[in-house]
Amino acid sequence: MESTSSDALGGIVFLGVILVCVAIGIACLIFWVWMLIHALTNNGLSGSEKLAWVLLIFFVQAIGAIIYFFVGRPKARLGPPAR
């Protein structure tokens, strides 16, 4: 039974893959929270639109956050809440 450097290299590659996956997961979580908070504070949405977006983001997770990023977020505006 011989221990080669390929075993060590395989372990390093595996650790690298795990670290990249963790970093991507953390980035997705941060993006999800950002979109959820943005939907809650978006003054360009009416009350029912806001509720629909928050529920979509909350229950559909990353896909809902991505959809909101491209569809709901551009409706944001400064000023008083929409009625």
C-alpha positions as a printed Julia matrix, in Angstrom:
83×3 Matrix{Float64}:
   0.0    0.0     0.0
   1.64   3.19   -1.13
   0.57   6.74   -0.4
   1.05   9.0    -3.36
   0.86  12.7    -3.84
  -2.28  12.18   -5.92
  -4.13  11.26   -2.7
  -3.12  14.56   -1.15
  -3.99  16.43   -4.34
  -7.4   14.77   -4.42
  -8.04  15.88   -0.84
  -7.04  19.45   -1.64
  -9.28  19.52   -4.72
 -12.17  18.1    -2.68
 -11.66  20.76    0.01
 -11.56  23.45   -2.67
 -14.83  22.23   -4.18
 -16.47  22.22   -0.74
 -15.27  25.77   -0.04
 -16.57  27.02   -3.4
 -19.95  25.37   -2.76
 -20.17  26.95    0.69
 -19.28  30.38   -0.75
 -21.96  30.04   -3.44
 -24.5   28.98   -0.81
 -23.7   31.98    1.38
 -23.94  34.31   -1.63
 -27.35  32.85   -2.53
 -28.57  33.29    1.05
 -27.42  36.93    1.11
 -29.1   37.6    -2.25
 -32.33  35.95   -1.05
 -32.43  38.05    2.14
 -31.61  41.23    0.16
 -34.49  40.61   -2.28
 -36.9   39.76    0.56
 -36.06  42.98    2.4
 -36.24  44.98   -0.84
 -39.7   43.56   -1.61
 -40.88  44.51    1.87
 -39.61  48.08    1.55
 -40.39  48.7    -2.15
 -42.56  51.85   -2.28
 -43.4   51.22   -5.95
 -45.56  48.22   -5.09
 -49.11  48.29   -3.75
 -49.93  46.32   -0.61
 -51.25  43.26   -2.43
 -48.32  43.25   -4.91
 -45.9   43.5    -2.01
 -47.56  40.57   -0.24
 -47.51  38.48   -3.41
 -43.8   39.16   -4.01
 -42.85  38.45   -0.4
 -44.74  35.15   -0.44
 -43.2   34.2    -3.79
 -39.67  34.99   -2.6
 -40.23  33.25    0.74
 -41.7   30.02   -0.62
 -39.88  29.66   -3.95
 -36.53  30.73   -2.44
 -33.76  31.48   -4.95
 -35.94  31.24   -8.06
 -38.45  33.68   -6.55
 -35.64  36.09   -5.63
 -34.26  35.96   -9.17
 -37.71  36.56  -10.67
 -38.25  39.51   -8.3
 -34.82  40.92   -9.18
 -35.72  41.15  -12.86
 -39.49  41.84  -12.67
 -40.46  43.42   -9.33
 -37.37  45.36   -8.34
 -37.43  47.76  -11.33
 -40.78  49.08  -10.0
 -39.01  50.59   -6.99
 -39.32  54.32   -6.61
 -38.55  56.89   -3.99
 -41.3   58.61   -2.08
 -44.38  57.64   -0.13
 -45.83  54.14   -0.41
 -48.19  53.36   -3.27
 -51.85  52.99   -2.38
